[in-house]
Amino acid sequence: MRRSSWLLIPVSILAVSCEKSGDKAAGTPGAETTMAALDGPAAIVTVLYKPPKDPAAFEKYYAATHLPLVVANQKEIGFKRRDLTKFESTLDGKKPTFYRQAELYFDSMDDLQKGVATPGFKQVADDLGKFASGGLSGMVATTTNDHGAPADGEPGGIVTVIYKAPKDTAAFEKYYSEIHVPLVLASQPEIGFTRAELTRFNSNLDGSKPDRYRQAELYFPSMEAAKKGIATPAFKKVSDDLGKFASGGLDALIGVETK
């Protein structure tokens, strides 16, 4: 895993942001994952939106104003790609814990730090309070593994697992790298995901302890394929394994990629 210093920017940039969590701090980095070597973007700004008070108003502002603002400032901010996800439910069919996720990918942590210090990023961050009525968490992450690039014109289904800080970081990392990730990869043919992306959160955008610890995303060619995949015995085996190491708890969601 790549190590980097926490990003420090004024809290006022994300005044609506970062819910305060009682989670334990991430602590010292643990074992490396055993998946393929990192190939592609290495640093991510992740925004997790909680359910808004008025979803229709959120979606209207998000599509008509916020996303065009992000695109207009992309060159100045310097991110290379963006991934947008709208969560439909938890994996067991309940109301999703989070509403949407937006990820901005940078080539390095240095590029990310330069990007969030720009007037363009401040303009984007200041805009969040105008529509994110349910609140949000804004975090900085490093990619611990990017198992393949997104396909052109994909949008597909995504299974997202967002881990809270574990009670024992070293124990989590050891089990995760030696047992859980190999189990996921061995199950890929039956489950049917086409890409797996693992990230670890370094901090909130204001430099405080991250609201969440890790995230794993499994990408499917369609929502139908994702729903078929999570109904397989192989996925059940992977899901049952989570309780053996995710001591801090987690959110498991299914969503669709959006433009």
C-alpha positions in Angstrom: 0.0 0.0 0.0 1.3 3.5 -0.8 1.9 5.6 2.2 1.3 9.3 2.2 0.8 12.2 4.5 -2.7 13.4 5.5 -4.2 16.1 3.3 -4.7 19.4 5.2 -7.1 22.0 3.8 -9.3 24.5 5.7 -12.4 23.0 7.3 -14.5 25.9 5.8 -14.0 24.3 2.4 -16.3 21.5 3.4 -18.5 23.1 6.0 -21.4 20.8 5.3 -19.1 17.8 5.2 -17.6 15.1 7.3 -19.9 13.5 9.8 -18.0 12.9 13.0 -17.5 9.2 13.6 -16.8 7.3 16.8 -14.7 4.9 14.9 -11.2 4.1 16.0 -8.5 5.7 13.9 -7.0 3.7 11.1 -3.7 3.2 12.8 -0.6 1.8 11.4 -0.8 0.3 7.9 -1.1 -3.5 7.9 -0.3 -6.2 5.4 -0.4 -5.5 1.6 -3.0 -7.0 -0.5 -2.0 -9.9 -2.7 -3.9 -8.9 -5.8 -2.2 -7.5 -9.0 0.2 -4.6 -8.8 -1.3 -1.1 -8.9 -1.9 0.0 -12.4 -3.6 3.4 -12.9 -4.8 6.2 -10.6 -3.3 6.1 -7.2 -5.2 8.7 -5.2 -8.9 9.4 -4.8 -11.2 12.0 -3.4 -14.3 10.1 -2.3 -17.6 11.8 -1.4 -20.3 9.6 0.2 -23.7 11.4 0.3 -26.2 10.4 2.9 -29.9 10.2 1.8 -31.1 13.8 1.0 -34.2 15.3 2.5 -35.6 15.7 -1.1 -34.1 13.2 -3.6 -35.8 14.9 -6.6 -34.3 18.3 -5.7 -30.9 16.7 -5.1 -30.9 14.9 -8.5 -32.0 18.0 -10.4 -29.3 20.2 -8.9 -26.7 17.5 -9.1 -27.2 16.9 -12.8 -27.9 20.5 -13.9 -25.5 22.4 -11.7 -23.0 20.4 -9.6 -21.7 17.9 -12.2 -21.2 20.6 -14.9 -19.3 22.6 -12.3 -17.0 19.6 -11.6 -16.4 19.0 -15.3 -15.7 22.7 -15.9 -13.0 22.7 -13.3 -11.5 19.3 -14.1 -8.4 20.7 -15.9 -7.5 23.0 -13.1 -8.2 20.4 -10.4 -6.3 17.7 -12.3 -8.3 14.6 -11.7 -8.1 12.0 -14.5 -11.5 10.3 -14.2 -14.6 10.3 -12.1 -16.8 7.4 -11.0 -20.4 8.2 -9.9 -22.6 5.6 -8.2 -26.2 5.7 -7.1 -27.0 3.1 -4.4 -30.2 1.2 -4.7 -30.3 -0.8 -1.5 -28.2 -2.8 0.9 -27.3 -6.3 -0.2 -30.2 -7.7 1.9 -32.7 -5.4 0.2 -33.0 -2.7 2.8 -32.8 1.1 2.4 -29.2 2.0 1.6 -27.1 3.7 4.2 -25.7 6.0 1.7 -27.4 7.6 -1.3 -24.6 8.3 -3.8 -20.9 8.2 -4.1 -18.6 10.3 -6.3 -14.9 9.4 -6.8 -12.3 11.7 -8.4 -9.1 9.8 -9.4 -5.7 11.4 -9.5 -2.4 10.0 -10.7 -0.7 10.5 -7.4 -1.3 11.8 -3.9 0.9 14.9 -4.8 -1.5 15.6 -7.7 -4.5 15.2 -5.4 -3.0 17.6 -2.8 -2.3 20.2 -5.5 -5.8 19.7 -7.0 -7.7 20.3 -3.8 -5.7 23.4 -3.1 -7.0 25.1 -6.3 -9.7 27.7 -6.5 -11.6 25.3 -8.8 -11.8 22.6 -6.1 -12.9 25.2 -3.5 -15.7 26.3 -5.9 -16.8 22.6 -6.2 -16.6 22.0 -2.5 -18.5 25.2 -1.6 -21.3 24.1 -3.9 -22.0 20.9 -1.9 -23.9 22.7 0.8 -26.4 23.9 -1.8 -27.9 20.4 -2.5 -26.4 17.8 -0.1 -29.2 18.2 2.5 -28.7 14.9 4.2 -25.0 15.5 4.8 -21.9 13.7 3.5 -18.5 12.4 4.2 -15.6 13.7 2.1 -12.4 11.5 2.3 -9.0 11.0 0.7 -8.1 7.5 -0.3 -5.2 5.6 -1.8 -5.8 2.8 -4.2 -4.3 -0.4 -2.8 -5.2 -2.3 -6.0 -7.0 -1.5 -9.2 -7.8 -4.9 -10.9 -8.5 -3.7 -14.4 -9.7 -0.5 -16.0 -13.4 0.5 -16.5 -14.8 -0.6 -19.8 -15.9 2.2 -22.2 -19.6 2.8 -22.0 -19.9 0.4 -19.1 -22.4 1.7 -16.9 -23.0 -1.4 -14.9 -23.9 -2.6 -11.4 -21.5 -2.2 -8.5 -21.4 -4.1 -5.2 -19.7 -1.7 -2.7 -18.5 -2.7 0.8 -17.5 0.2 3.0 -15.6 -0.9 6.2 -15.6 1.0 9.4 -12.4 1.2 11.4 -11.6 -2.3 12.8 -10.8 -3.0 16.4 -7.4 -4.4 15.4 -6.0 -2.9 12.2 -3.1 -5.3 11.8 -5.4 -8.3 12.3 -7.8 -6.9 9.7 -5.1 -6.3 7.1 -3.5 -9.8 7.6 -6.8 -11.6 7.2 -7.9 -9.3 4.4 -4.8 -9.9 2.3 -4.1 -13.5 3.1 -7.6 -15.0 3.1 -10.4 -12.6 2.1 -9.1 -11.1 -1.1 -7.8 -14.4 -2.5 -11.3 -15.9 -1.7 -12.9 -13.1 -3.7 -10.6 -13.6 -6.6 -11.1 -17.3 -6.6 -14.8 -16.7 -6.7 -14.7 -14.3 -9.6 -15.7 -16.8 -12.4 -18.9 -17.8 -10.5 -19.8 -14.4 -9.2 -19.2 -12.7 -12.5 -17.7 -9.4 -11.6 -15.3 -7.9 -14.2 -13.2 -5.6 -12.1 -12.4 -5.2 -8.4 -11.1 -2.0 -6.9 -9.8 -1.8 -3.3 -9.1 1.5 -1.6 -8.0 2.6 1.9 -9.1 5.9 3.3 -6.3 8.1 4.7 -8.2 11.0 6.2 -11.3 13.2 5.9 -10.8 16.1 3.5 -10.3 18.4 6.5 -7.4 16.3 7.7 -9.3 14.6 10.6 -9.6 10.8 11.1 -11.5 9.2 8.2 -15.1 8.4 8.7 -14.5 5.0 7.1 -11.5 2.7 6.9 -11.6 0.8 3.6 -13.8 0.2 0.6 -14.0 -2.6 -1.9 -16.0 -2.3 -5.2 -16.9 -5.2 -7.5 -18.0 -4.0 -10.9 -20.5 -6.0 -13.1 -21.5 -5.4 -16.7 -25.1 -4.7 -15.7 -27.3 -4.5 -12.6 -28.9 -7.7 -13.7 -25.5 -9.4 -13.7 -24.8 -7.9 -10.2 -28.0 -9.3 -8.8 -27.3 -12.7 -10.3 -23.8 -12.6 -8.9 -24.8 -11.9 -5.3 -27.3 -14.8 -5.5 -24.5 -17.4 -6.2 -23.1 -19.8 -3.6 -19.7 -18.3 -4.2 -20.9 -14.8 -3.2 -22.5 -16.2 -0.1 -19.2 -17.7 0.9 -17.5 -14.4 0.4 -20.2 -12.6 2.4 -20.1 -15.1 5.2 -16.3 -14.5 5.5 -16.8 -10.8 6.3 -17.7 -11.4 9.9 -14.4 -13.1 10.5 -12.3 -9.9 10.2 -14.5 -6.8 9.8 -14.7 -6.2 13.6 -15.7 -2.6 13.2 -18.8 -3.3 11.1 -19.5 -2.4 7.5 -22.0 -1.2 5.0 -22.7 -3.5 2.0 -24.6 -1.8 -0.9 -25.6 -2.4 -4.4 -25.7 0.4 -6.9 -25.6 1.5 -10.5 -23.0 3.6 -12.3 -24.3 7.0 -13.4 -22.9 9.6 -15.8 
